[in-house]
């Protein structure tokens, strides 16, 4: 295997890239790239939940391994998380530019909140711990982020 990927890190980077590709990363980017930042936020959350749900078991193993020994997964999870952090920073800047952040919230604090709400562990607490469907997990995370609920969704989280 190391002949093909060069190292353990290379192997896990390839696994991470494959999960993103097959899990719908491009679809998530498309859903988040809307002129209205609030609509983009909802779409991005929906896309992230769909990605996580598509490969929940593999992602759970990778995230758990990274907590126990980040070298065991070659830093792949850390690199994926850095990309997610950059995406959340970009999203909060867009929300701020459109005047959609609460007056008492800084861009950095909003990025932290979105980081929390879009993390795999947050998803898994809802999906596995609360037995939420992907749609319900999306609604709860969107509501928590302060995004208006899509029509037909409950007005409060489960």
Residue pairs with C-beta under 8 A, 6 or more apart in sequence:
1 11
2 8
2 10
2 11
5 11
5 13
5 14
7 74
8 71
8 72
8 73
8 74
9 74
9 75
9 76
10 74
11 74
12 62
12 73
12 74
12 75
12 76
13 74
13 76
13 79
15 58
15 62
15 76
16 62
16 76
16 77
16 79
16 80
19 51
19 55
19 58
19 59
20 51
20 80
22 54
22 55
23 50
23 51
23 52
23 54
23 55
24 47
24 50
24 51
24 54
25 51
27 47
27 50
28 43
28 44
28 47
28 48
28 50
28 51
29 47
30 43
30 47
31 40
31 43
31 44
31 46
31 47
32 40
32 41
32 43
32 44
32 47
32 87
32 91
33 40
33 43
34 40
34 43
36 98
37 91
37 94
37 95
37 97
37 98
37 100
38 95
38 98
38 100
38 147
38 148
40 91
40 94
41 91
41 95
41 114
41 142
41 145
41 147
42 138
42 142
42 147
42 148
42 150
44 87
44 91
44 118
45 117
45 118
45 138
45 141
45 142
45 145
45 147
46 138
46 142
48 118
48 123
49 123
49 127
49 134
49 137
49 138
49 141
50 134
52 59
52 120
52 123
52 124
52 127
53 123
53 127
53 134
53 137
56 124
56 127
56 128
59 120
60 120
60 124
62 73
62 76
62 77
63 77
63 120
63 121
65 72
65 73
65 77
66 72
66 73
66 76
66 77
66 78
70 77
70 78
81 119
84 115
84 118
84 119
85 111
85 115
88 111
88 114
88 115
88 118
89 107
89 111
91 111
91 114
92 101
92 107
92 108
92 110
92 111
92 114
93 107
95 101
95 110
96 107
96 110
101 107
101 110
102 146
105 113
113 144
113 145
114 145
116 122
117 141
117 144
117 145
118 141
122 141
123 137
123 141
126 132
126 136
126 137
126 140
126 141
127 134
127 137
130 158
132 140
132 158
136 158
139 149
139 150
139 153
139 154
139 157
140 157
140 158
142 149
142 150
143 149
143 153
143 155
143 156
143 157
144 157
149 155
